[in-house]
Amino acid sequence: MFEAILMDCRLPVMDGYEATREIRKLPGCDNVPIIALTANALQGDREACLTAGMNDYLAKPFKRNDLQQILQRWVS
């Protein structure tokens, strides 16, 4: 099992939103933290990620410290 998943929202075949919804259907994956790492930084993008089942959101470009804080929040 994974400690966390870093999800790009713009994937070539299936976008990150649909990938997240599919991951959530897998046995034992309903609680794994999924963190969006995306260039989508417009109003409503964070909400779209959370609605799809992601736990958190980080817009690119980001600082290492920002990623570290989010990982500390979700990974024990």
C-alpha positions as CSV (number, residue, x, y, z in Angstrom):
1,M,0.0,0.0,0.0
2,F,1.1,3.6,-0.7
3,E,1.6,6.2,2.0
4,A,0.3,8.9,-0.3
5,I,-0.3,9.6,-4.0
6,L,0.8,12.7,-5.8
7,M,-1.7,13.3,-8.6
8,D,-1.2,15.3,-11.7
9,C,-4.6,16.6,-12.9
10,R,-3.6,16.6,-16.6
11,L,-2.8,13.1,-17.6
12,P,-2.8,12.0,-21.2
13,V,-5.4,9.2,-21.3
14,M,-7.4,9.6,-18.1
15,D,-7.2,12.9,-16.2
16,G,-6.3,13.1,-12.5
17,Y,-9.9,13.7,-11.5
18,E,-11.1,10.4,-13.1
19,A,-8.0,8.6,-11.9
20,T,-8.7,9.7,-8.4
21,R,-12.3,8.5,-8.6
22,E,-11.1,5.1,-9.9
23,I,-8.4,4.8,-7.2
24,R,-11.1,5.5,-4.5
25,K,-13.1,2.5,-5.8
26,L,-10.1,0.1,-5.2
27,P,-10.2,-2.0,-2.0
28,G,-8.2,-0.3,0.8
29,C,-7.7,2.9,-1.1
30,D,-10.5,4.9,0.3
31,N,-8.2,6.5,2.9
32,V,-4.9,6.9,1.1
33,P,-4.1,10.6,0.9
34,I,-4.2,11.8,-2.7
35,I,-2.6,15.2,-3.2
36,A,-3.1,17.2,-6.4
37,L,0.0,18.7,-7.9
38,T,-1.2,20.8,-10.7
39,A,-0.6,23.9,-12.8
40,N,-4.4,24.5,-12.5
41,A,-4.5,27.5,-10.2
42,L,-7.7,29.2,-11.1
43,Q,-10.6,29.8,-8.8
44,G,-12.5,26.6,-8.4
45,D,-9.6,24.2,-9.3
46,R,-9.0,23.3,-5.6
47,E,-12.6,22.6,-5.1
48,A,-12.7,20.4,-8.2
49,C,-9.8,18.3,-6.8
50,L,-11.5,17.9,-3.4
51,T,-14.8,17.0,-5.1
52,A,-13.0,14.3,-7.1
53,G,-11.8,12.7,-3.9
54,M,-8.4,14.3,-3.5
55,N,-7.3,15.2,0.1
56,D,-5.3,18.3,-0.7
57,Y,-4.1,20.6,-3.5
58,L,-0.7,22.2,-4.3
59,A,-0.4,24.5,-7.4
60,K,2.8,24.4,-9.5
61,P,5.3,25.9,-9.3
62,F,5.6,25.2,-5.6
63,K,8.4,25.4,-3.0
64,R,9.8,22.3,-1.5
65,N,8.8,23.5,1.9
66,D,5.1,23.7,0.8
67,L,5.2,20.1,-0.4
68,Q,6.9,19.0,2.8
69,Q,4.2,20.7,4.9
70,I,1.4,18.9,3.0
71,L,3.1,15.6,3.2
72,Q,3.6,16.0,7.0
73,R,-0.1,16.8,7.3
74,W,-1.2,13.6,5.6
75,V,1.6,11.0,6.1
76,S,2.4,9.8,9.6
